[in-house]
Every structure is written in C-alpha cells, then in structure tokens.
Amino acid sequence: MKKVALTIGVSLMALSLVGCDGNITKQDVGTVGGAVAGGVIGSQFGSGAGNTAATIGGAVVGGYIGNQLTKD
C-alpha cells in the first residue's frame, strides 16, 4: 500500500508541474507517463529508504525519457 501511495504522490507532483498553463501538450503527457512508469518500475527495487530512493529515481529518469521521446 505504501508503494501505491508513493507512486500516486509522485504522479500528482508531476501533474502539478505541467498543469500550470492549461495547455497540455503531447510532450507533457509523455513526461508524466514516463514518470509514472519509472516510479512503478523503481518501486520494485530495494527496501526501506532504498526503495523510496529507487521509486523517486525511477520517476525522474522515466519522466526525462518520456519527455525526450515525445519532443516535437
């Protein structure tokens, strides 16, 4: 349950960053989708604080990859 809550929290933080201007682009969706996917994948590794770090790291890396893949 903790992993799910952390993943949802990271996803909401990412959405709050792209939702400011009201114009959601394909690249925004790619960034958020990548962050969610990376967070879920990262949450499968480590335990305790290491798991939290892996989840956050996965979200950051996934967000970056999703952003780069959906550039115009």
mmCIF file of the N, C-alpha and C atoms, coordinates in Angstrom:
data_MODEL
# 
_entry.id   MODEL 
# 
loop_
_atom_site.group_PDB 
_atom_site.id 
_atom_site.type_symbol 
_atom_site.label_atom_id 
_atom_site.label_alt_id 
_atom_site.label_comp_id 
_atom_site.label_asym_id 
_atom_site.label_entity_id 
_atom_site.label_seq_id 
_atom_site.pdbx_PDB_ins_code 
_atom_site.Cartn_x 
_atom_site.Cartn_y 
_atom_site.Cartn_z 
_atom_site.occupancy 
_atom_site.B_iso_or_equiv 
_atom_site.pdbx_formal_charge 
_atom_site.auth_seq_id 
_atom_site.auth_comp_id 
_atom_site.auth_asym_id 
_atom_site.auth_atom_id 
_atom_site.pdbx_PDB_model_num 
ATOM 1   N N  . MET A 1 1  ? 0.821  -1.193 0.000   1.00 0.00 ? 1  MET A N  1 
ATOM 2   C CA . MET A 1 1  ? 0.000  0.000  0.000   1.00 0.00 ? 1  MET A CA 1 
ATOM 3   C C  . MET A 1 1  ? 0.868  1.261  0.000   1.00 0.00 ? 1  MET A C  1 
ATOM 4   N N  . LYS A 1 2  ? 1.995  1.173  0.701   1.00 0.00 ? 2  LYS A N  1 
ATOM 5   C CA . LYS A 1 2  ? 2.904  2.316  0.764   1.00 0.00 ? 2  LYS A CA 1 
ATOM 6   C C  . LYS A 1 2  ? 3.456  2.661  -0.617  1.00 0.00 ? 2  LYS A C  1 
ATOM 7   N N  . LYS A 1 3  ? 3.766  1.617  -1.401  1.00 0.00 ? 3  LYS A N  1 
ATOM 8   C CA . LYS A 1 3  ? 4.306  1.844  -2.737  1.00 0.00 ? 3  LYS A CA 1 
ATOM 9   C C  . LYS A 1 3  ? 3.281  2.548  -3.622  1.00 0.00 ? 3  LYS A C  1 
ATOM 10  N N  . VAL A 1 4  ? 2.043  2.125  -3.511  1.00 0.00 ? 4  VAL A N  1 
ATOM 11  C CA . VAL A 1 4  ? 0.986  2.732  -4.314  1.00 0.00 ? 4  VAL A CA 1 
ATOM 12  C C  . VAL A 1 4  ? 0.817  4.200  -3.941  1.00 0.00 ? 4  VAL A C  1 
ATOM 13  N N  . ALA A 1 5  ? 0.809  4.490  -2.642  1.00 0.00 ? 5  ALA A N  1 
ATOM 14  C CA . ALA A 1 5  ? 0.651  5.873  -2.187  1.00 0.00 ? 5  ALA A CA 1 
ATOM 15  C C  . ALA A 1 5  ? 1.815  6.736  -2.653  1.00 0.00 ? 5  ALA A C  1 
ATOM 16  N N  . LEU A 1 6  ? 3.014  6.207  -2.591  1.00 0.00 ? 6  LEU A N  1 
ATOM 17  C CA . LEU A 1 6  ? 4.185  6.957  -3.040  1.00 0.00 ? 6  LEU A CA 1 
ATOM 18  C C  . LEU A 1 6  ? 4.132  7.205  -4.543  1.00 0.00 ? 6  LEU A C  1 
ATOM 19  N N  . THR A 1 7  ? 3.740  6.193  -5.298  1.00 0.00 ? 7  THR A N  1 
ATOM 20  C CA . THR A 1 7  ? 3.632  6.344  -6.746  1.00 0.00 ? 7  THR A CA 1 
ATOM 21  C C  . THR A 1 7  ? 2.581  7.383  -7.108  1.00 0.00 ? 7  THR A C  1 
ATOM 22  N N  . ILE A 1 8  ? 1.446  7.354  -6.421  1.00 0.00 ? 8  ILE A N  1 
ATOM 23  C CA . ILE A 1 8  ? 0.398  8.336  -6.669  1.00 0.00 ? 8  ILE A CA 1 
ATOM 24  C C  . ILE A 1 8  ? 0.894  9.741  -6.308  1.00 0.00 ? 8  ILE A C  1 
ATOM 25  N N  . GLY A 1 9  ? 1.614  9.857  -5.202  1.00 0.00 ? 9  GLY A N  1 
ATOM 26  C CA . GLY A 1 9  ? 2.145  11.154 -4.791  1.00 0.00 ? 9  GLY A CA 1 
ATOM 27  C C  . GLY A 1 9  ? 3.113  11.728 -5.811  1.00 0.00 ? 9  GLY A C  1 
ATOM 28  N N  . VAL A 1 10 ? 4.004  10.887 -6.308  1.00 0.00 ? 10 VAL A N  1 
ATOM 29  C CA . VAL A 1 10 ? 4.966  11.333 -7.315  1.00 0.00 ? 10 VAL A CA 1 
ATOM 30  C C  . VAL A 1 10 ? 4.227  11.738 -8.592  1.00 0.00 ? 10 VAL A C  1 
ATOM 31  N N  . SER A 1 11 ? 3.221  10.978 -8.967  1.00 0.00 ? 11 SER A N  1 
ATOM 32  C CA . SER A 1 11 ? 2.444  11.296 -10.167 1.00 0.00 ? 11 SER A CA 1 
ATOM 33  C C  . SER A 1 11 ? 1.734  12.637 -10.023 1.00 0.00 ? 11 SER A C  1 
ATOM 34  N N  . LEU A 1 12 ? 1.154  12.883 -8.864  1.00 0.00 ? 12 LEU A N  1 
ATOM 35  C CA . LEU A 1 12 ? 0.465  14.152 -8.639  1.00 0.00 ? 12 LEU A CA 1 
ATOM 36  C C  . LEU A 1 12 ? 1.431  15.327 -8.669  1.00 0.00 ? 12 LEU A C  1 
ATOM 37  N N  . MET A 1 13 ? 2.634  15.124 -8.147  1.00 0.00 ? 13 MET A N  1 
ATOM 38  C CA . MET A 1 13 ? 3.634  16.191 -8.207  1.00 0.00 ? 13 MET A CA 1 
ATOM 39  C C  . MET A 1 13 ? 3.992  16.498 -9.656  1.00 0.00 ? 13 MET A C  1 
ATOM 40  N N  . ALA A 1 14 ? 4.160  15.453 -10.462 1.00 0.00 ? 14 ALA A N  1 
ATOM 41  C CA . ALA A 1 14 ? 4.490  15.667 -11.872 1.00 0.00 ? 14 ALA A CA 1 
ATOM 42  C C  . ALA A 1 14 ? 3.357  16.374 -12.594 1.00 0.00 ? 14 ALA A C  1 
ATOM 43  N N  . LEU A 1 15 ? 2.130  15.970 -12.325 1.00 0.00 ? 15 LEU A N  1 
ATOM 44  C CA . LEU A 1 15 ? 0.987  16.620 -12.962 1.00 0.00 ? 15 LEU A CA 1 
ATOM 45  C C  . LEU A 1 15 ? 0.877  18.084 -12.572 1.00 0.00 ? 15 LEU A C  1 
ATOM 46  N N  . SER A 1 16 ? 1.211  18.391 -11.330 1.00 0.00 ? 16 SER A N  1 
ATOM 47  C CA . SER A 1 16 ? 1.109  19.783 -10.893 1.00 0.00 ? 16 SER A CA 1 
ATOM 48  C C  . SER A 1 16 ? 2.121  20.669 -11.607 1.00 0.00 ? 16 SER A C  1 
ATOM 49  N N  . LEU A 1 17 ? 3.232  20.094 -12.016 1.00 0.00 ? 17 LEU A N  1 
ATOM 50  C CA . LEU A 1 17 ? 4.249  20.872 -12.721 1.00 0.00 ? 17 LEU A CA 1 
ATOM 51  C C  . LEU A 1 17 ? 3.838  21.203 -14.149 1.00 0.00 ? 17 LEU A C  1 
ATOM 52  N N  . VAL A 1 18 ? 3.099  20.300 -14.804 1.00 0.00 ? 18 VAL A N  1 
ATOM 53  C CA . VAL A 1 18 ? 2.737  20.540 -16.197 1.00 0.00 ? 18 VAL A CA 1 
ATOM 54  C C  . VAL A 1 18 ? 1.361  21.170 -16.350 1.00 0.00 ? 18 VAL A C  1 
ATOM 55  N N  . GLY A 1 19 ? 0.566  21.199 -15.300 1.00 0.00 ? 19 GLY A N  1 
ATOM 56  C CA . GLY A 1 19 ? -0.790 21.704 -15.415 1.00 0.00 ? 19 GLY A CA 1 
ATOM 57  C C  . GLY A 1 19 ? -0.941 23.189 -15.167 1.00 0.00 ? 19 GLY A C  1 
ATOM 58  N N  . CYS A 1 20 ? 0.131  23.913 -15.033 1.00 0.00 ? 20 CYS A N  1 
ATOM 59  C CA . CYS A 1 20 ? 0.063  25.333 -14.670 1.00 0.00 ? 20 CYS A CA 1 
ATOM 60  C C  . CYS A 1 20 ? -0.496 26.224 -15.773 1.00 0.00 ? 20 CYS A C  1 
ATOM 61  N N  . ASP A 1 21 ? -0.132 25.987 -17.011 1.00 0.00 ? 21 ASP A N  1 
ATOM 62  C CA . ASP A 1 21 ? -0.546 26.906 -18.074 1.00 0.00 ? 21 ASP A CA 1 
ATOM 63  C C  . ASP A 1 21 ? -1.862 26.522 -18.751 1.00 0.00 ? 21 ASP A C  1 
ATOM 64  N N  . GLY A 1 22 ? -2.397 25.364 -18.475 1.00 0.00 ? 22 GLY A N  1 
ATOM 65  C CA . GLY A 1 22 ? -3.672 24.960 -19.039 1.00 0.00 ? 22 GLY A CA 1 
ATOM 66  C C  . GLY A 1 22 ? -3.587 24.346 -20.424 1.00 0.00 ? 22 GLY A C  1 
ATOM 67  N N  . ASN A 1 23 ? -2.439 24.406 -21.054 1.00 0.00 ? 23 ASN A N  1 
ATOM 68  C CA . ASN A 1 23 ? -2.253 23.819 -22.392 1.00 0.00 ? 23 ASN A CA 1 
ATOM 69  C C  . ASN A 1 23 ? -1.390 22.570 -22.268 1.00 0.00 ? 23 ASN A C  1 
ATOM 70  N N  . ILE A 1 24 ? -2.031 21.428 -22.172 1.00 0.00 ? 24 ILE A N  1 
ATOM 71  C CA . ILE A 1 24 ? -1.286 20.181 -22.017 1.00 0.00 ? 24 ILE A CA 1 
ATOM 72  C C  . ILE A 1 24 ? -0.901 19.673 -23.395 1.00 0.00 ? 24 ILE A C  1 
ATOM 73  N N  . THR A 1 25 ? 0.388  19.465 -23.594 1.00 0.00 ? 25 THR A N  1 
ATOM 74  C CA . THR A 1 25 ? 0.904  19.022 -24.887 1.00 0.00 ? 25 THR A CA 1 
ATOM 75  C C  . THR A 1 25 ? 1.218  17.531 -24.860 1.00 0.00 ? 25 THR A C  1 
ATOM 76  N N  . LYS A 1 26 ? 1.534  17.012 -26.033 1.00 0.00 ? 26 LYS A N  1 
ATOM 77  C CA . LYS A 1 26 ? 1.946  15.618 -26.161 1.00 0.00 ? 26 LYS A CA 1 
ATOM 78  C C  . LYS A 1 26 ? 3.198  15.361 -25.322 1.00 0.00 ? 26 LYS A C  1 
ATOM 79  N N  . GLN A 1 27 ? 4.087  16.329 -25.280 1.00 0.00 ? 27 GLN A N  1 
ATOM 80  C CA . GLN A 1 27 ? 5.317  16.175 -24.512 1.00 0.00 ? 27 GLN A CA 1 
ATOM 81  C C  . GLN A 1 27 ? 5.024  16.146 -23.013 1.00 0.00 ? 27 GLN A C  1 
ATOM 82  N N  . ASP A 1 28 ? 4.051  16.930 -22.555 1.00 0.00 ? 28 ASP A N  1 
ATOM 83  C CA . ASP A 1 28 ? 3.651  16.903 -21.152 1.00 0.00 ? 28 ASP A CA 1 
ATOM 84  C C  . ASP A 1 28 ? 3.123  15.524 -20.768 1.00 0.00 ? 28 ASP A C  1 
ATOM 85  N N  . VAL A 1 29 ? 2.288  14.977 -21.630 1.00 0.00 ? 29 VAL A N  1 
ATOM 86  C CA . VAL A 1 29 ? 1.714  13.655 -21.373 1.00 0.00 ? 29 VAL A CA 1 
ATOM 87  C C  . VAL A 1 29 ? 2.827  12.601 -21.351 1.00 0.00 ? 29 VAL A C  1 
ATOM 88  N N  . GLY A 1 30 ? 3.774  12.717 -22.258 1.00 0.00 ? 30 GLY A N  1 
ATOM 89  C CA . GLY A 1 30 ? 4.905  11.794 -22.283 1.00 0.00 ? 30 GLY A CA 1 
ATOM 90  C C  . GLY A 1 30 ? 5.752  11.886 -21.028 1.00 0.00 ? 30 GLY A C  1 
ATOM 91  N N  . THR A 1 31 ? 5.952  13.100 -20.549 1.00 0.00 ? 31 THR A N  1 
ATOM 92  C CA . THR A 1 31 ? 6.735  13.305 -19.330 1.00 0.00 ? 31 THR A CA 1 
ATOM 93  C C  . THR A 1 31 ? 6.048  12.668 -18.125 1.00 0.00 ? 31 THR A C  1 
ATOM 94  N N  . VAL A 1 32 ? 4.768  12.940 -17.977 1.00 0.00 ? 32 VAL A N  1 
ATOM 95  C CA . VAL A 1 32 ? 4.024  12.388 -16.838 1.00 0.00 ? 32 VAL A CA 1 
ATOM 96  C C  . VAL A 1 32 ? 3.910  10.877 -16.950 1.00 0.00 ? 32 VAL A C  1 
ATOM 97  N N  . GLY A 1 33 ? 3.608  10.396 -18.148 1.00 0.00 ? 33 GLY A N  1 
ATOM 98  C CA . GLY A 1 33 ? 3.512  8.944  -18.339 1.00 0.00 ? 33 GLY A CA 1 
ATOM 99  C C  . GLY A 1 33 ? 4.825  8.246  -18.037 1.00 0.00 ? 33 GLY A C  1 
ATOM 100 N N  . GLY A 1 34 ? 5.919  8.828  -18.483 1.00 0.00 ? 34 GLY A N  1 
ATOM 101 C CA . GLY A 1 34 ? 7.235  8.264  -18.198 1.00 0.00 ? 34 GLY A CA 1 
ATOM 102 C C  . GLY A 1 34 ? 7.562  8.287  -16.722 1.00 0.00 ? 34 GLY A C  1 
ATOM 103 N N  . ALA A 1 35 ? 7.172  9.368  -16.049 1.00 0.00 ? 35 ALA A N  1 
ATOM 104 C CA . ALA A 1 35 ? 7.421  9.468  -14.601 1.00 0.00 ? 35 ALA A CA 1 
ATOM 105 C C  . ALA A 1 35 ? 6.633  8.414  -13.836 1.00 0.00 ? 35 ALA A C  1 
ATOM 106 N N  . VAL A 1 36 ? 5.390  8.211  -14.221 1.00 0.00 ? 36 VAL A N  1 
ATOM 107 C CA . VAL A 1 36 ? 4.569  7.191  -13.554 1.00 0.00 ? 36 VAL A CA 1 
ATOM 108 C C  . VAL A 1 36 ? 5.159  5.804  -13.798 1.00 0.00 ? 36 VAL A C  1 
ATOM 109 N N  . ALA A 1 37 ? 5.469  5.503  -15.052 1.00 0.00 ? 37 ALA A N  1 
ATOM 110 C CA . ALA A 1 37 ? 6.035  4.191  -15.378 1.00 0.00 ? 37 ALA A CA 1 
ATOM 111 C C  . ALA A 1 37 ? 7.370  3.972  -14.665 1.00 0.00 ? 37 ALA A C  1 
ATOM 112 N N  . GLY A 1 38 ? 8.216  4.995  -14.666 1.00 0.00 ? 38 GLY A N  1 
ATOM 113 C CA . GLY A 1 38 ? 9.511  4.883  -13.989 1.00 0.00 ? 38 GLY A CA 1 
ATOM 114 C C  . GLY A 1 38 ? 9.364  4.706  -12.496 1.00 0.00 ? 38 GLY A C  1 
ATOM 115 N N  . GLY A 1 39 ? 8.395  5.407  -11.901 1.00 0.00 ? 39 GLY A N  1 
ATOM 116 C CA . GLY A 1 39 ? 8.146  5.257  -10.468 1.00 0.00 ? 39 GLY A CA 1 
ATOM 117 C C  . GLY A 1 39 ? 7.671  3.870  -10.115 1.00 0.00 ? 39 GLY A C  1 
ATOM 118 N N  . VAL A 1 40 ? 6.798  3.325  -10.931 1.00 0.00 ? 40 VAL A N  1 
ATOM 119 C CA . VAL A 1 40 ? 6.299  1.965  -10.686 1.00 0.00 ? 40 VAL A CA 1 
ATOM 120 C C  . VAL A 1 40 ? 7.425  0.951  -10.829 1.00 0.00 ? 40 VAL A C  1 
ATOM 121 N N  . ILE A 1 41 ? 8.236  1.101  -11.858 1.00 0.00 ? 41 ILE A N  1 
ATOM 122 C CA . ILE A 1 41 ? 9.359  0.180  -12.048 1.00 0.00 ? 41 ILE A CA 1 
ATOM 123 C C  . ILE A 1 41 ? 10.377 0.339  -10.921 1.00 0.00 ? 41 ILE A C  1 
ATOM 124 N N  . GLY A 1 42 ? 10.698 1.569  -10.562 1.00 0.00 ? 42 GLY A N  1 
ATOM 125 C CA . GLY A 1 42 ? 11.662 1.810  -9.494  1.00 0.00 ? 42 GLY A CA 1 
ATOM 126 C C  . GLY A 1 42 ? 11.199 1.288  -8.149  1.00 0.00 ? 42 GLY A C  1 
ATOM 127 N N  . SER A 1 43 ? 9.889  1.262  -7.931  1.00 0.00 ? 43 SER A N  1 
ATOM 128 C CA . SER A 1 43 ? 9.369  0.798  -6.634  1.00 0.00 ? 43 SER A CA 1 
ATOM 129 C C  . SER A 1 43 ? 9.556  -0.695 -6.430  1.00 0.00 ? 43 SER A C  1 
ATOM 130 N N  . GLN A 1 44 ? 9.958  -1.400 -7.476  1.00 0.00 ? 44 GLN A N  1 
ATOM 131 C CA . GLN A 1 44 ? 10.174 -2.841 -7.363  1.00 0.00 ? 44 GLN A CA 1 
ATOM 132 C C  . GLN A 1 44 ? 11.551 -3.183 -6.790  1.00 0.00 ? 44 GLN A C  1 
ATOM 133 N N  . PHE A 1 45 ? 12.383 -2.184 -6.589  1.00 0.00 ? 45 PHE A N  1 
ATOM 134 C CA . PHE A 1 45 ? 13.753 -2.421 -6.150  1.00 0.00 ? 45 PHE A CA 1 
ATOM 135 C C  . PHE A 1 45 ? 13.988 -1.878 -4.748  1.00 0.00 ? 45 PHE A C  1 
ATOM 136 N N  . GLY A 1 46 ? 14.872 -2.526 -4.015  1.00 0.00 ? 46 GLY A N  1 
ATOM 137 C CA . GLY A 1 46 ? 15.293 -2.059 -2.705  1.00 0.00 ? 46 GLY A CA 1 
ATOM 138 C C  . GLY A 1 46 ? 14.259 -2.283 -1.620  1.00 0.00 ? 46 GLY A C  1 
ATOM 139 N N  . SER A 1 47 ? 14.618 -1.837 -0.419  1.00 0.00 ? 47 SER A N  1 
ATOM 140 C CA . SER A 1 47 ? 13.699 -1.909 0.720   1.00 0.00 ? 47 SER A CA 1 
ATOM 141 C C  . SER A 1 47 ? 13.956 -0.700 1.602   1.00 0.00 ? 47 SER A C  1 
ATOM 142 N N  . GLY A 1 48 ? 12.936 -0.277 2.332   1.00 0.00 ? 48 GLY A N  1 
ATOM 143 C CA . GLY A 1 48 ? 13.064 0.874  3.220   1.00 0.00 ? 48 GLY A CA 1 
ATOM 144 C C  . GLY A 1 48 ? 13.388 2.136  2.461   1.00 0.00 ? 48 GLY A C  1 
ATOM 145 N N  . ALA A 1 49 ? 14.404 2.856  2.936   1.00 0.00 ? 49 ALA A N  1 
ATOM 146 C CA . ALA A 1 49 ? 14.801 4.110  2.296   1.00 0.00 ? 49 ALA A CA 1 
ATOM 147 C C  . ALA A 1 49 ? 15.336 3.872  0.889   1.00 0.00 ? 49 ALA A C  1 
ATOM 148 N N  . GLY A 1 50 ? 15.939 2.714  0.660   1.00 0.00 ? 50 GLY A N  1 
ATOM 149 C CA . GLY A 1 50 ? 16.432 2.385  -0.680  1.00 0.00 ? 50 GLY A CA 1 
ATOM 150 C C  . GLY A 1 50 ? 15.295 2.250  -1.677  1.00 0.00 ? 50 GLY A C  1 
ATOM 151 N N  . ASN A 1 51 ? 14.169 1.716  -1.223  1.00 0.00 ? 51 ASN A N  1 
ATOM 152 C CA . ASN A 1 51 ? 13.001 1.590  -2.091  1.00 0.00 ? 51 ASN A CA 1 
ATOM 153 C C  . ASN A 1 51 ? 12.442 2.955  -2.442  1.00 0.00 ? 51 ASN A C  1 
ATOM 154 N N  . THR A 1 52 ? 12.386 3.838  -1.467  1.00 0.00 ? 52 THR A N  1 
ATOM 155 C CA . THR A 1 52 ? 11.900 5.200  -1.721  1.00 0.00 ? 52 THR A CA 1 
ATOM 156 C C  . THR A 1 52 ? 12.805 5.912  -2.721  1.00 0.00 ? 52 THR A C  1 
ATOM 157 N N  . ALA A 1 53 ? 14.100 5.775  -2.534  1.00 0.00 ? 53 ALA A N  1 
ATOM 158 C CA . ALA A 1 53 ? 15.062 6.406  -3.448  1.00 0.00 ? 53 ALA A CA 1 
ATOM 159 C C  . ALA A 1 53 ? 14.932 5.815  -4.848  1.00 0.00 ? 53 ALA A C  1 
ATOM 160 N N  . ALA A 1 54 ? 14.754 4.502  -4.952  1.00 0.00 ? 54 ALA A N  1 
ATOM 161 C CA . ALA A 1 54 ? 14.603 3.865  -6.261  1.00 0.00 ? 54 ALA A CA 1 
ATOM 162 C C  . ALA A 1 54 ? 13.320 4.328  -6.947  1.00 0.00 ? 54 ALA A C  1 
ATOM 163 N N  . THR A 1 55 ? 12.249 4.500  -6.186  1.00 0.00 ? 55 THR A N  1 
ATOM 164 C CA . THR A 1 55 ? 10.985 4.965  -6.756  1.00 0.00 ? 55 THR A CA 1 
ATOM 165 C C  . THR A 1 55 ? 11.114 6.384  -7.283  1.00 0.00 ? 55 THR A C  1 
ATOM 166 N N  . ILE A 1 56 ? 11.697 7.258  -6.491  1.00 0.00 ? 56 ILE A N  1 
ATOM 167 C CA . ILE A 1 56 ? 11.876 8.648  -6.911  1.00 0.00 ? 56 ILE A CA 1 
ATOM 168 C C  . ILE A 1 56 ? 12.844 8.734  -8.085  1.00 0.00 ? 56 ILE A C  1 
ATOM 169 N N  . GLY A 1 57 ? 13.932 7.996  -8.002  1.00 0.00 ? 57 GLY A N  1 
ATOM 170 C CA . GLY A 1 57 ? 14.895 7.982  -9.111  1.00 0.00 ? 57 GLY A CA 1 
ATOM 171 C C  . GLY A 1 57 ? 14.275 7.455  -10.387 1.00 0.00 ? 57 GLY A C  1 
ATOM 172 N N  . GLY A 1 58 ? 13.478 6.407  -10.269 1.00 0.00 ? 58 GLY A N  1 
ATOM 173 C CA . GLY A 1 58 ? 12.794 5.860  -11.434 1.00 0.00 ? 58 GLY A CA 1 
ATOM 174 C C  . GLY A 1 58 ? 11.840 6.863  -12.042 1.00 0.00 ? 58 GLY A C  1 
ATOM 175 N N  . ALA A 1 59 ? 11.137 7.597  -11.199 1.00 0.00 ? 59 ALA A N  1 
ATOM 176 C CA . ALA A 1 59 ? 10.195 8.615  -11.686 1.00 0.00 ? 59 ALA A CA 1 
ATOM 177 C C  . ALA A 1 59 ? 10.932 9.734  -12.414 1.00 0.00 ? 59 ALA A C  1 
ATOM 178 N N  . VAL A 1 60 ? 12.058 10.153 -11.880 1.00 0.00 ? 60 VAL A N  1 
ATOM 179 C CA . VAL A 1 60 ? 12.839 11.224 -12.515 1.00 0.00 ? 60 VAL A CA 1 
ATOM 180 C C  . VAL A 1 60 ? 13.381 10.765 -13.862 1.00 0.00 ? 60 VAL A C  1 
ATOM 181 N N  . VAL A 1 61 ? 13.980 9.588  -13.887 1.00 0.00 ? 61 VAL A N  1 
ATOM 182 C CA . VAL A 1 61 ? 14.547 9.076  -15.131 1.00 0.00 ? 61 VAL A CA 1 
ATOM 183 C C  . VAL A 1 61 ? 13.442 8.796  -16.152 1.00 0.00 ? 61 VAL A C  1 
ATOM 184 N N  . GLY A 1 62 ? 12.355 8.187  -15.696 1.00 0.00 ? 62 GLY A N  1 
ATOM 185 C CA . GLY A 1 62 ? 11.235 7.910  -16.596 1.00 0.00 ? 62 GLY A CA 1 
ATOM 186 C C  . GLY A 1 62 ? 10.624 9.176  -17.163 1.00 0.00 ? 62 GLY A C  1 
ATOM 187 N N  . GLY A 1 63 ? 10.493 10.198 -16.333 1.00 0.00 ? 63 GLY A N  1 
ATOM 188 C CA . GLY A 1 63 ? 9.974  11.480 -16.803 1.00 0.00 ? 63 GLY A CA 1 
ATOM 189 C C  . GLY A 1 63 ? 10.863 12.100 -17.849 1.00 0.00 ? 63 GLY A C  1 
ATOM 190 N N  . TYR A 1 64 ? 12.152 12.021 -17.638 1.00 0.00 ? 64 TYR A N  1 
ATOM 191 C CA . TYR A 1 64 ? 13.100 12.570 -18.608 1.00 0.00 ? 64 TYR A CA 1 
ATOM 192 C C  . TYR A 1 64 ? 13.019 11.817 -19.936 1.00 0.00 ? 64 TYR A C  1 
ATOM 193 N N  . ILE A 1 65 ? 12.992 10.488 -19.858 1.00 0.00 ? 65 ILE A N  1 
ATOM 194 C CA . ILE A 1 65 ? 12.919 9.686  -21.074 1.00 0.00 ? 65 ILE A CA 1 
ATOM 195 C C  . ILE A 1 65 ? 11.608 9.951  -21.812 1.00 0.00 ? 65 ILE A C  1 
ATOM 196 N N  . GLY A 1 66 ? 10.501 9.982  -21.072 1.00 0.00 ? 66 GLY A N  1 
ATOM 197 C CA . GLY A 1 66 ? 9.210  10.267 -21.699 1.00 0.00 ? 66 GLY A CA 1 
ATOM 198 C C  . GLY A 1 66 ? 9.185  11.635 -22.355 1.00 0.00 ? 66 GLY A C  1 
ATOM 199 N N  . ASN A 1 67 ? 9.820  12.601 -21.710 1.00 0.00 ? 67 ASN A N  1 
ATOM 200 C CA . ASN A 1 67 ? 9.907  13.955 -22.274 1.00 0.00 ? 67 ASN A CA 1 
ATOM 201 C C  . ASN A 1 67 ? 10.696 13.958 -23.572 1.00 0.00 ? 67 ASN A C  1 
ATOM 202 N N  . GLN A 1 68 ? 11.829 13.286 -23.581 1.00 0.00 ? 68 GLN A N  1 
ATOM 203 C CA . GLN A 1 68 ? 12.696 13.279 -24.760 1.00 0.00 ? 68 GLN A CA 1 
ATOM 204 C C  . GLN A 1 68 ? 12.072 12.511 -25.921 1.00 0.00 ? 68 GLN A C  1 
ATOM 205 N N  . LEU A 1 69 ? 11.351 11.431 -25.614 1.00 0.00 ? 69 LEU A N  1 
ATOM 206 C CA . LEU A 1 69 ? 10.750 10.620 -26.673 1.00 0.00 ? 69 LEU A CA 1 
ATOM 207 C C  . LEU A 1 69 ? 9.587  11.310 -27.363 1.00 0.00 ? 69 LEU A C  1 
ATOM 208 N N  . THR A 1 70 ? 8.956  12.255 -26.672 1.00 0.00 ? 70 THR A N  1 
ATOM 209 C CA . THR A 1 70 ? 7.778  12.911 -27.255 1.00 0.00 ? 70 THR A CA 1 
ATOM 210 C C  . THR A 1 70 ? 8.045  14.340 -27.691 1.00 0.00 ? 70 THR A C  1 
ATOM 211 N N  . LYS A 1 71 ? 9.315  14.713 -27.847 1.00 0.00 ? 71 LYS A N  1 
ATOM 212 C CA . LYS A 1 71 ? 9.665  16.036 -28.353 1.00 0.00 ? 71 LYS A CA 1 
ATOM 213 C C  . LYS A 1 71 ? 9.147  16.198 -29.771 1.00 0.00 ? 71 LYS A C  1 
ATOM 214 N N  . ASP A 1 72 ? 8.769  17.409 -30.112 1.00 0.00 ? 72 ASP A N  1 
ATOM 215 C CA . ASP A 1 72 ? 8.304  17.682 -31.490 1.00 0.00 ? 72 ASP A CA 1 
ATOM 216 C C  . ASP A 1 72 ? 9.469  17.767 -32.438 1.00 0.00 ? 72 ASP A C  1 
# 
